């Protein structure tokens, strides 16, 4: 029986980690025990707070100077209600490589995060970065790794032998580093090895041009069924330039696929759970890792990685963390003031 209404605000409805996580929150039985979850799409850049009837409001909104007036209005209008923000985007590596004015950006994040009772980091690495940069108060921070339904992945047969088909799954964007992967793969000499890129995006033409002339590389397009796509692969590579968490890594672990990851942000969380970090993240290091994987097989802890992913699903770790956070907010919700007219 539900005991509270939780409205999740989102301004990005593109297929990806945010929408998949919200789908999980709305459909997972353990989440239904916490409360009734509803998703409200909000126009990015609006100045006024949306009309919300809820005990708790969870923001999955973009933090930007353009969105800041709305976030301030949200806090002002729902002053007596619990507000939580989940940070899906910003990370240490992204900030270091893409933000010119660090002080100005730090001021933006500090101001935005201070408007919320709690701020959720989606990985330990992201949470540590927030604390080290004093972006959020320690008592306000909660680390809740993203999750999806892992049952279809846990049903797949694990891969123990030498992988033949290495896959890269995700949006075709510079963030994902598929250009590095293609160039590294082209430098390998194994004629039986295959690279399959699953997804789509603005950089598709660029990636196809990089792969041109190597018949071992193929593009499978967007796949609506992630588990079915994973079933066609023997291993997964994630050469991301930055990554807040990396749901594909969690899915690969659950599926029992050898997993290679860049040493960045939330992907480092998966290294502690059985993935192999490609040191340096350079083209040369990726080439060496691909060749080693093809030559000797998955010298990684497949069973450990899968067992930890399975435990996360069976024990409902994500649900438990959300329940703990929302339960701690019950007193605030019960004393909530009615929304302004």
C-alpha positions in Angstrom: 0.0 0.0 0.0 1.5 3.3 -1.0 1.9 6.0 1.6 3.0 9.0 -0.3 3.0 10.5 -3.8 6.4 11.2 -5.4 6.5 13.3 -8.6 9.7 13.1 -10.7 10.4 16.2 -12.9 12.3 15.7 -16.1 13.2 17.9 -19.0 15.0 15.3 -21.2 12.8 12.6 -22.7 15.3 11.3 -25.2 16.0 7.6 -25.0 18.8 7.1 -22.5 19.9 6.6 -19.0 17.5 9.1 -17.4 14.4 7.8 -19.1 15.3 4.2 -18.5 16.0 4.9 -14.8 12.6 6.6 -14.5 10.9 3.6 -16.1 12.5 1.4 -13.6 11.4 3.6 -10.7 7.8 3.5 -12.0 7.7 -0.2 -12.6 9.9 -1.9 -10.0 7.7 -3.6 -7.3 10.1 -2.4 -4.6 9.7 1.2 -5.7 5.9 0.9 -5.6 6.1 -0.1 -1.9 7.8 3.3 -1.2 5.0 5.3 -2.8 3.2 6.2 -6.0 5.7 7.5 -8.5 4.6 9.9 -11.3 6.7 11.5 -14.0 6.0 15.1 -15.1 7.8 16.5 -18.2 8.8 20.1 -17.7 9.8 22.5 -20.5 13.5 23.5 -20.1 14.2 27.1 -19.5 10.8 28.1 -18.1 10.7 30.7 -15.4 7.9 29.5 -13.2 7.6 26.4 -11.2 5.2 23.7 -12.6 2.0 22.7 -10.9 2.7 19.7 -8.7 0.6 17.8 -6.2 3.0 15.6 -4.3 4.5 14.8 -0.9 7.9 14.7 -2.4 9.3 16.3 -5.6 12.3 14.7 -7.2 14.1 16.8 -9.8 15.9 15.1 -12.7 16.2 18.4 -14.4 19.2 20.0 -16.1 21.2 22.3 -13.9 22.1 25.4 -15.9 21.9 29.2 -15.7 19.0 29.0 -18.0 17.1 26.6 -15.7 18.2 28.3 -12.4 15.2 30.7 -12.3 12.8 27.7 -12.4 14.7 25.8 -9.7 14.5 28.9 -7.5 10.8 29.2 -8.2 10.3 25.6 -7.4 11.9 26.0 -4.0 9.9 29.1 -3.3 6.6 27.7 -4.3 7.0 24.4 -2.5 8.9 25.8 0.5 7.3 23.2 3.0 7.8 20.1 0.9 10.8 17.9 0.4 12.8 18.6 -2.7 15.4 16.1 -4.0 17.7 16.5 -7.0 19.3 13.7 -8.9 22.5 14.7 -10.8 22.6 12.6 -14.0 25.1 14.7 -16.0 27.9 16.5 -14.3 31.1 14.7 -13.3 34.7 15.5 -12.5 36.1 14.7 -16.0 33.3 16.5 -17.8 33.9 19.6 -15.7 37.6 19.5 -16.1 37.5 19.1 -19.9 34.4 21.2 -20.9 34.0 24.1 -18.4 36.1 27.2 -19.1 35.2 29.2 -16.1 35.5 26.8 -13.2 34.6 29.3 -10.5 31.4 30.4 -12.2 30.3 26.8 -12.8 31.0 25.9 -9.2 28.9 28.8 -8.1 26.0 27.6 -10.3 26.1 24.1 -8.9 26.5 25.2 -5.3 23.5 27.6 -5.7 21.3 25.0 -7.5 22.1 22.2 -5.1 21.5 24.4 -2.1 17.8 24.7 -3.1 17.2 21.0 -2.4 16.9 19.1 0.8 18.9 16.2 -0.7 21.1 15.8 -3.7 21.5 12.3 -5.2 24.8 11.3 -6.9 24.4 8.3 -9.2 27.9 6.8 -8.5 30.4 6.8 -5.6 32.9 8.6 -7.9 30.4 11.4 -8.7 29.5 11.7 -5.0 33.2 12.0 -4.0 33.7 14.7 -6.6 30.8 16.7 -5.2 32.1 16.5 -1.7 35.7 17.3 -2.6 34.7 20.3 -4.6 32.3 21.3 -1.7 29.4 21.5 -4.2 26.9 20.0 -1.7 26.7 19.6 2.1 27.8 16.2 3.3 24.6 15.7 5.2 22.5 16.5 2.1 24.3 14.1 -0.2 23.1 10.6 -0.9 24.7 8.1 -3.4 22.1 5.9 -5.2 23.5 4.2 -8.2 21.2 4.1 -11.2 19.5 0.8 -12.0 17.2 -0.9 -14.5 15.4 -4.3 -14.6 18.3 -6.7 -14.7 16.3 -9.9 -14.9 16.5 -10.3 -18.7 20.3 -9.9 -18.6 20.7 -12.4 -15.7 18.9 -14.9 -17.9 21.6 -14.8 -20.6 24.3 -17.4 -20.7 27.6 -15.9 -19.6 30.7 -15.8 -21.9 33.8 -17.5 -20.6 35.7 -18.3 -23.7 37.6 -16.0 -26.1 35.2 -13.4 -27.3 34.7 -12.9 -31.0 32.2 -10.1 -31.1 33.0 -7.0 -29.1 30.1 -4.6 -28.7 29.8 -0.9 -28.0 26.3 0.2 -27.0 25.0 3.8 -26.6 24.5 7.2 -28.2 26.8 8.1 -31.0 28.3 11.1 -29.4 31.8 12.3 -28.5 31.1 11.5 -24.9 31.0 7.7 -25.5 34.5 7.6 -27.1 33.5 5.2 -29.9 35.9 7.0 -32.2 38.8 5.9 -30.0 37.4 2.4 -30.0 37.1 2.2 -33.8 40.6 3.4 -34.3 42.0 1.1 -31.7 40.1 -1.9 -33.2 41.3 -1.1 -36.7 44.9 -1.3 -35.3 44.3 -4.9 -34.2 45.3 -7.7 -36.5 43.0 -10.6 -35.6 40.9 -11.3 -38.7 38.3 -13.2 -36.7 37.6 -10.4 -34.3 34.4 -8.3 -34.8 33.3 -4.9 -33.5 29.6 -4.2 -33.5 28.3 -0.7 -32.6 24.7 -0.6 -31.4 23.0 2.7 -31.3 22.6 5.9 -33.2 23.2 9.6 -32.9 24.6 12.8 -34.4 28.1 11.3 -34.9 27.0 8.3 -36.9 28.4 9.5 -40.2 31.7 10.4 -38.5 32.0 6.9 -37.0 31.1 5.2 -40.2 33.8 7.1 -42.0 36.3 6.1 -39.4 35.3 2.4 -39.8 35.2 2.5 -43.6 37.4 -0.1 -45.2 37.4 -2.5 -42.2 34.8 -5.2 -42.9 35.2 -6.5 -39.3 33.3 -3.4 -38.1 29.5 -3.2 -38.3 26.7 -0.8 -37.2 23.5 -2.5 -35.9 21.5 0.7 -35.3 19.3 1.5 -32.3 17.9 -1.6 -30.6 14.7 -1.3 -28.5 15.5 -4.5 -26.5 18.8 -3.9 -24.6 19.0 -7.5 -23.4 18.4 -8.9 -26.9 21.2 -6.6 -28.1 23.5 -7.8 -25.3 22.8 -11.4 -26.3 24.5 -10.9 -29.7 27.8 -9.8 -28.0 30.7 -11.7 -26.4 32.2 -8.7 -24.7 31.4 -5.0 -24.1 33.7 -2.0 -24.4 33.0 1.4 -22.9 35.7 4.0 -23.9 33.6 6.9 -22.5 35.4 10.2 -22.1 33.1 10.9 -19.1 30.3 9.0 -17.5 28.2 9.7 -14.4 27.5 6.0 -13.9 27.1 3.8 -17.0 24.0 1.6 -17.1 25.4 -0.4 -20.0 28.3 -1.5 -17.7 25.8 -2.7 -15.1 23.9 -4.6 -17.8 27.1 -6.2 -19.2 28.1 -7.4 -15.7 24.6 -8.9 -15.1 24.8 -10.6 -18.5 28.2 -12.2 -17.7 30.0 -10.3 -20.5 33.7 -9.3 -20.2 33.7 -5.6 -19.7 36.4 -3.1 -20.6 36.0 0.5 -19.3 37.8 3.8 -19.3 39.2 5.0 -16.0 36.8 7.9 -15.6 34.0 9.0 -13.2 31.3 6.4 -12.5 32.9 3.7 -14.6 35.5 3.4 -11.9 32.7 2.1 -9.7 32.3 -0.9 -12.0 36.0 -1.6 -11.9 35.6 -2.4 -8.2 32.8 -4.8 -9.3 34.7 -6.9 -11.8 35.2 -4.7 -14.9 38.7 -4.2 -16.3 40.0 -0.6 -16.5 41.9 0.3 -19.7 44.7 2.3 -18.1 45.2 5.7 -19.6 42.3 5.4 -21.9 44.5 6.0 -25.0 44.2 4.5 -28.4 47.3 2.4 -27.8 46.0 1.1 -24.4 42.6 0.2 -26.0 44.3 -1.6 -28.8 46.4 -3.6 -26.3 43.4 -4.5 -24.2 41.4 -5.6 -27.1 44.2 -7.8 -28.4 44.7 -9.3 -24.9 41.0 -10.0 -24.5 40.9 -11.7 -27.9 44.0 -13.8 -27.3 43.5 -15.1 -23.8 39.8 -14.6 -23.1 38.2 -12.8 -20.3 40.9 -12.7 -17.6 38.3 -10.8 -15.5 36.1 -11.8 -12.6 33.0 -12.7 -14.7 31.3 -14.6 -11.9 32.1 -12.0 -9.3 30.8 -9.2 -11.5 27.7 -11.1 -12.3 27.0 -12.1 -8.8 27.3 -8.6 -7.5 25.0 -7.3 -10.2 22.5 -10.1 -9.3 22.8 -9.3 -5.6 22.0 -5.7 -6.4 18.8 -6.8 -8.2 17.7 -9.5 -5.8 18.4 -7.5 -2.7 16.8 -4.4 -4.1 19.7 -2.3 -3.2 18.5 0.7 -5.3 15.0 0.4 -3.9 16.4 0.2 -0.3 18.5 3.3 -0.8 15.5 5.3 -2.2 13.3 4.0 0.6 15.8 5.1 3.2 16.1 8.6 1.6 12.3 9.1 1.2 11.6 7.7 4.7 14.0 10.2 6.2 11.9 12.9 4.4 8.5 11.7 5.8 8.4 14.2 8.6 9.1 17.0 6.2 6.4 15.7 3.9 3.8 15.3 6.6 4.4 19.0 7.6 4.3 20.2 4.0 2.6 23.4 3.3 0.0 23.5 0.5 1.2 24.6 -2.9 0.7 28.3 -3.6 -2.2 29.1 -5.8 
